[in-house]
């Protein structure tokens, strides 16, 4: 049994508790138990699997805290070889632990996790981060965007209040997709987004952003940004008429803000009523 290197039981409708004897399979490199009906905590014996590179436990009913308390999920930083970890769509709660430093893909979306996300800042090999639909709060730290290999960041549907985006002077940034929708982000839109050369998809909708859309954003729509979603904020000011031409093929929306839009710009269709924009420039159409 100890010579087994891979287990893939995804979607086999298995249920019950995951047996602690899983820790006896010390040669295991890949374990996929996703899309089943396992419940209860992940057994602590899983930390015996020192050769594990991929651990997929998504879409089950696993529960417990990642770092402390009764029924805790075991510490993962002892799994030195782990590069892909998916515990999304479960019932895991509590703060983030320290993770193995070789992780490239970290998927913890659709749980009950809370606190700050600073442990992610140390994961210098991270490419894909999904912490969506949890209860994280505080700030989305600029150090996440400075990770050298980071490509996809989804921290949507949480309780973040600040978004720090540092100016990126190194052309080596790999950031391709940023999704922070459904938070409580305030202040002006981060103009430094234009300094990320490979960024093509941006979702900032359903937040509390205010002020004008930075003028530096508009040239990016024509050539680099293929998706820009800003709807349901409190943005104001005038959208340039030339955006009608340059935004062809761009996905997204600027709707439900306080903008003044050129006629015919579908991205801008449907602004907030004036009563929602008290103290701001009133949205409407340019004649």
Buried (B, 14 or more C-beta within 10 A) or exposed (E): EEEEEEBEBBEEEBEEEBEEEBBBBBBBBBBBBBBBEBBBBBBEBBBBBEBBBBBBBBBBEBBBBBBEEEEBBBBBBBBEEBBBBBBBBBBBBBBBBBBBEBBBBBBBBBBBBBBBBBBBBEBEBBBBBBBBBBEBBBBBBBEBBBBEBBBBBBBBBBEBBEBEBEEBEEEEBBBBBBBBBBBEBBEEBBBBBBBBEEBBBBBBBBBEBBBBBBEEBBEBBBEEBBBBBBBBBBBBBBBBEEBBEBBEEBEBBBBBBBBBBBEEBEBBEEBBEEEBBEEBBBBBBEE
